[in-house]
């Protein structure tokens, strides 16, 4: 079954563009917004429904977001994770990382890995390598 294309995709693009800006303070929606961005060229009604779901989520979590607080604990901590073959079309895994300076989240990422991992362990190592590279850059 072919999804029905939107007659005028301009509104979809405007809303998704605004959501991209919002991900600066709401990393919890970054992955969903990234998925919505992948269909900017030809969005369907199903994609518009997904964007409306993100908007409903935001409405009910309006007080969530990043808080920056002052503290004396200024060490860098990194966390990484990955799934294995999360994208069934391209057989790619998705890796993510979060880096904290003290208690403050200062860097995060979630994206498809460029390689096709042969195992979940390989996918996890790739996510760990990305986190280590980001940590090295932040320390310098």
C-alpha positions as CSV (number, residue, x, y, z in Angstrom):
1,X,0.0,0.0,0.0
2,X,1.4,3.4,-1.0
3,X,1.1,6.2,1.5
4,X,-0.9,9.2,0.3
5,X,1.3,12.2,-0.3
6,X,0.5,15.6,1.2
7,X,-1.0,18.1,-1.3
8,X,1.2,20.9,0.1
9,X,4.3,19.8,2.0
10,X,5.3,23.4,3.0
11,X,3.5,23.3,6.3
12,X,5.1,19.9,7.1
13,X,8.6,21.4,6.3
14,X,8.0,24.5,8.5
15,X,6.8,22.5,11.5
16,X,9.7,19.9,11.2
17,X,12.2,22.8,10.8
18,X,10.9,24.4,14.1
19,X,11.1,21.0,15.8
20,X,14.8,20.7,14.6
21,X,15.5,24.0,16.4
22,X,13.7,22.7,19.5
23,X,16.0,19.7,19.8
24,X,18.7,22.0,21.1
25,X,17.0,22.0,24.5
26,X,14.8,18.9,24.1
27,X,17.2,16.0,23.1
28,X,14.4,13.5,24.0
29,X,12.7,14.3,20.7
30,X,15.9,14.4,18.6
31,X,15.6,10.8,17.2
32,X,11.9,11.2,16.3
33,X,12.5,14.6,14.6
34,X,15.5,13.2,12.7
35,X,13.2,10.5,11.3
36,X,10.6,13.1,10.3
37,X,13.4,15.1,8.6
38,X,14.2,12.1,6.4
39,X,10.9,12.5,4.6
40,X,11.0,16.3,3.9
41,X,11.3,15.8,0.2
42,X,8.0,13.9,-0.1
43,X,6.0,13.7,3.1
44,X,2.9,11.6,3.3
45,X,-0.2,11.8,5.6
46,X,1.4,9.1,7.7
47,X,4.5,11.3,8.2
48,X,2.3,14.3,9.1
49,X,0.5,12.1,11.7
50,X,3.9,11.2,13.2
51,X,4.8,14.9,13.5
52,X,1.4,15.6,15.1
53,X,2.2,12.9,17.6
54,X,5.5,14.6,18.5
55,X,3.6,17.9,19.0
56,X,1.2,16.2,21.3
57,X,4.1,14.7,23.3
58,X,5.6,18.2,23.6
59,X,2.3,19.6,24.8
60,X,2.1,17.1,27.6
61,X,5.8,17.4,28.6
62,X,6.1,21.2,28.4
63,X,8.1,21.5,31.5
64,X,10.8,19.0,30.4
65,X,14.1,20.3,29.0
66,X,17.7,20.8,29.7
67,X,18.6,22.6,32.9
68,X,22.1,24.0,33.4
69,X,23.1,24.1,37.0
70,X,26.3,25.4,38.7
71,X,28.2,22.8,40.6
72,X,31.8,22.1,41.7
73,X,32.0,18.7,40.2
74,X,33.5,19.4,36.7
75,X,34.5,16.1,35.3
76,X,33.5,14.8,31.9
77,X,31.4,11.6,31.8
78,X,30.3,9.8,28.6
79,X,27.6,7.2,28.0
80,X,27.1,5.4,24.7
81,X,24.7,2.8,23.4
82,X,23.7,1.2,20.1
83,X,21.1,-1.0,18.6
84,X,21.9,-3.6,16.0
85,X,20.3,-3.4,12.6
86,X,17.7,-0.9,13.8
87,X,17.1,0.2,10.2
88,X,15.7,-2.9,8.4
89,X,15.9,-1.2,5.0
90,X,19.7,-0.5,5.0
91,X,20.7,-3.0,7.7
92,X,22.3,-0.1,9.6
93,X,22.6,0.2,13.4
94,X,21.8,3.4,15.4
95,X,24.4,4.7,17.8
96,X,24.0,7.3,20.5
97,X,26.0,9.1,23.1
98,X,25.5,11.6,25.9
99,X,28.3,13.6,27.5
100,X,28.0,15.3,30.8
101,X,30.2,18.0,32.4
102,X,29.4,17.5,36.1
103,X,25.6,17.1,36.1
104,X,25.0,19.1,32.9
105,X,24.4,17.4,29.6
106,X,26.7,19.3,27.1
107,X,26.8,17.0,24.1
108,X,24.6,14.3,22.7
109,X,24.0,12.5,19.4
110,X,21.9,9.7,17.9
111,X,22.4,8.7,14.3
112,X,22.6,5.8,11.9
113,X,26.1,4.3,11.9
114,X,27.9,4.6,8.6
115,X,29.1,1.0,8.7
116,X,27.0,-2.2,8.6
117,X,27.8,-4.0,11.8
118,X,28.1,-7.8,11.6
119,X,27.2,-8.2,15.3
120,X,25.7,-6.2,18.2
121,X,29.2,-6.1,19.7
122,X,30.6,-4.4,16.6
123,X,27.8,-1.9,16.7
124,X,28.4,-1.1,20.4
125,X,32.2,-0.7,19.8
126,X,31.4,1.8,17.0
127,X,29.2,3.8,19.3
128,X,31.9,3.7,22.0
129,X,34.5,4.9,19.4
130,X,32.2,7.9,18.5
131,X,31.8,8.8,22.2
132,X,35.6,8.6,22.7
133,X,36.2,10.8,19.7
134,X,33.7,13.4,21.1
135,X,35.3,13.2,24.5
136,X,38.8,13.8,23.0
137,X,37.5,16.8,21.1
138,X,35.8,18.3,24.2
139,X,38.9,17.8,26.3
140,X,41.1,19.6,23.8
